[in-house]
Amino acid sequence: FNSLNHDMTLPEFKFIWYMEYSHRMWGRLVGLAYILPAAYFWRRGCLSRPLKGRVLALCGLVCFQGLLGWYMVKSGLEEKPDSYDIPRVSQYRLAAHLGSALVLYSASLWTGLSLLLPQHKLPETKQLLRLRQYAHGTTALIFLTALSGAFVAGLDAGLVYNSFPKMGERWIPDDLFAFTPMLRNIFENPTTVQFDHRILGIASFTAVTALYLFSRKIPLPRRTRMAVTSLLAVACMQ
């Protein structure tokens, strides 16, 4: 209000307050929905020793995620000396918060599916090994693309250029390496951050498409084929 939104009314402030409040309450509800049943099944002796380790790790991630969220929001409330910039949270902390959420979600989903669905026993052929390695590489690329999206959001980098595939009138903008040292551009220059996110997004879509085409050449179980097809469909929609 002091720095930017001088005309904000009380109802407008209440709207963003309730958005933040709901997000916090939802996060705490998710934590309880995980930790309370985990404690119940642990006490009943339903968990194997390897599963206990995984449950403890996921519980730790749930708590860490909440702590990281508080740490992220705190950065948006700190007065920055000699700064007249728009108040915003640190893009580094935002990326860390999103990254840990993706790890928590993926690990929870993987654990749940591994308990619900029997594992397929497939012959370890060279093609299958290559498909698995390529799938892991595609996963890492998608994760990196999502993290770069957090930097776009944290810096409002999406507002710099709104044309595609070119950025303005150029394929490579002039201010791509405006900051010094050069490494700062990757994390703090809005133009470079948006450019990197575009390149990573295109690379992720290409990798998913290639993974799908490669999987068509290998005899796979129906469940695996459905997963690869769904991945391509979601990539197209995204």
Disulfide bonds with the S-S distance in Angstrom:
none
